[in-house]
């Protein structure tokens, strides 16, 4: 068994191919906004939505909803446009952003 001796210290590993260490000041980051492709991730899909005019509650159900960390950042309300009977459309303009309550549902209560 070998006892620790100050004369025997571990040297940082060096890159064998280049014979030098990586510069610690070099930051490896994509700062140009290139997209990232992820595979095997469920694509969210809305299967239905209902609105109760009496309570002002909109309930949206579907699959693959993913909750983000933080408050009021899961669903950006003004990105939704609904098409009703007769083809009339309505875009949410004065609704606050909402949280996903499960992987199959989110709702907004006015």
ABEGO torsion letter per residue (X at the ends): XBBBBAABBBBBBBBAAAGBBBBAABBBBBAAGBBBBBBGBBBBBBABBBBBAAAGBBBBBEBGBBBBBEBGAABBAAABBBBBBGGBBBBBAABBBBBBABAABBBBBX
